[in-house]
């Protein structure tokens, strides 16, 4: 069966520090991968999605970036965090390769607090 | 792009009553509509989904209906229980993209 791992679970970082969040998926090949952010009590904001290695689409231009160095690995990064980057970051995957009607499966999330 | 609207934003019901959450979408190319339940501090989890060639789907106390002509779909929870209290999100899928509603906070009062 497929599983998604996301770490760390919680993170407290000072303003201006770098960020690296990692997500890996097991049990599937060529998944579509997504990074979402959720502010407290709010909805799901799509940040990036990827349909393959080095194929990344950015939905929200800001100080965040994403990379997919391997088929089942998705990394969210920042060179300098802002206070507004605080939130709950969720990695998700769905079946790729053009397979229709496949649900998103979310990781457990990373709660980031920028101080 | 797709725009998904969700109502109500908050909903309180007595235990045992039914709850209905409604969503509308704008892109007729959307063809898959999942619903997620998110408990406080946890990840969203899929509870039910419906494809565009189906009008209704039921799984125990949960049902979803889809009206393609009107571009709206609804979640129905019957015989609500306190453990149904959570935030519920609808979504519409077009190609590789998932567009989410803004969420409904459901409270079931014992």
Interface residues (C-beta under 8 A of the other chain):
Chain A: X32 X34 X42 X43 X44 X46 X49 X51 X90 X94 X100 X101 X102 X103 X104 X105 X106 X107 X108 X109 X111
Chain B: X31 X32 X34 X41 X42 X43 X44 X45 X46 X49 X51 X89 X91 X93 X96 X97 X98 X100 X101 X102 X103
